[in-house]
Every structure is written in structure tokens, then in C-alpha cells.
């Protein structure tokens, strides 16, 4: 219907999910280019002058999302009640090419979010970026003089984790899982509980701040003509802001602006070509120009901005 009405539409488009998927796409393209370039300069491939370099593939094997928000990020009870709902929701992950649902708030990891945030503990939590990235990211790129990309969709391993501060809140969330899922799924009850706890929530926010940090790790390797894999490398991308509410606003506005420009134009000849075509898209499906435009907006006021270049 969106295509018929000539309307561009992007879904799941905030800071995460949303910008985080753009980070994954940026990392995947950067890593694929790096791997192809390294292999094409390989003495074995260039000296022989054979066809092997034309069939070299850079395959993305895994994408790991990690997120940290201090307190509620100034979002207040809303993010608390939303987290309660997610604690009752099986976590979608992808493993060995297939969807694998897991128990929420398990498989803890310690993740370095960069300068000013440091190491934080994170746990599995459901995130729409996981299935959209796994299913819609073109993760196998072929080096071929006649055809730039191999469109075969090799599904990478994908998972997403989240943690908060103070540390005790993480264990409180883990303890909430003992409650019946029917209660955790009760939006009215969870919102009422969050509102009841608002004075404590606001006090904690004042003590720990509102930092939001994102990290995306993209791992890939070279696939030779005979199917053997080698040259495994990982690209790490990090973005952090002082305030969750602020960066959510930036991200949402950036996506909306990109859609508006595509529908109505910006008045500039340089922007005459729409970056978002009519239809409904996940962020990971957007093209390079749209991705770069949105990431440039999100860069504003970021105290960590590392895109793995």
C-alpha cells in the first residue's frame, strides 16, 4: 500500500532499535571492504592472475549488539515498565542460520563501551534489530569486476544485550522474572508499579546520570573459492551520549527528516534524488546516503563516536 501511495516508511527507527542497525550495516560494509581489499592484495591471488580473486567472498559471521543506559536515561517510569514487559518476552537470537529463542536476562557478558562509560555488565534482552539484521542484511559480498555484490543472504549469528546502573537494578530485573509472565505482560499493572516507584527512580537518575551507550561488534572472514574460511576479523562500533532522551529525540528526528526529504525534497539540487523509496523498510535496508545522513545527525553531542573506520 505504501508503494502504491508513493509513501516512504521506516519502522523500528529510534536510537535502539534504529541507529544501532545502521551501525551494524556500516560495520558490515566496512569489514567486507577491508577483507576483500586484504585478500585482493594477497600475493597468491594476484600473482597467479587466475579467477580465484573474482570469487572471493567476505562473509559476515556474527553481529553482537550491546546497550547500556544509566538509570532510566531521564525517561522515567516508561522505560522501567517497558523493561518489565521485555523480561516476560523470549529473546530472539539467530544461531547457525536459524532463529533461537532464549530466556531473557541470561548469558551475562562484560562489555567495554569506551571512554567515559567503561566496562558494564549486560544480559540478553529482546531487540527488533536482531531479526531485521539477521534476515535483511546482505551479509555476503562478492569481489567481482562485473558484479559488485553477491546477493546471497547468509544469515549471521545475531544477539542483543542490555544493562543498566546502578548495578543492583540489574539484579532486581533478574529477580522480577520470578513473577508470573501474565503479570509482567500486564501493561497497566507494570506501569502502575513503575509510577509508584517514580520518586525512587528519579532519585537514582540524579545519582547515576542518564548516559546511553551502544556497541556493535561485527565479525567476518574471507571465504575462498573452495569454501575454506580464514582471515577472521572484528570491527567494533561505539556511540554514547550523556542523555538517553536527547539521543532518542535526535535519532527519531533524523529518520523522520530523511523520510520528509524523500517525499518533499529539501530544495537542494544535491538532494534531488530520494534516499528512502516508497515502501516499508527496516533501518538496515536503507542505502548508504540515508545511513550517512542519519548517523551524521546522531553524532551531535556524542562523547563517544567510533564507527570502526
Secondary structure by P-SEA (a helix, b strand, c coil): cccccbbbbbccccccccaaaaaaaaaaaaaaaaaaaaaaacaaaaaacccccccccccccbbbbbbbbcccccccaaaaaaaaaaaaccbbbbcccbbbbbbcccbbbbbbccccccbbbbcbbbbaaaaaaacccccbbbbcccccccccccccccbbbbbbcaaaaaaaaaaacccccccccaaaaaaaaaaaaaaaaaaaaaaccbbbbbbbbbbcccccccccccbbbbbbbbbbcccaaaaaaaaaaaaaaaaaaaacccccccccccccccbbbccccccaaaaaaaaaaaccccccccccc
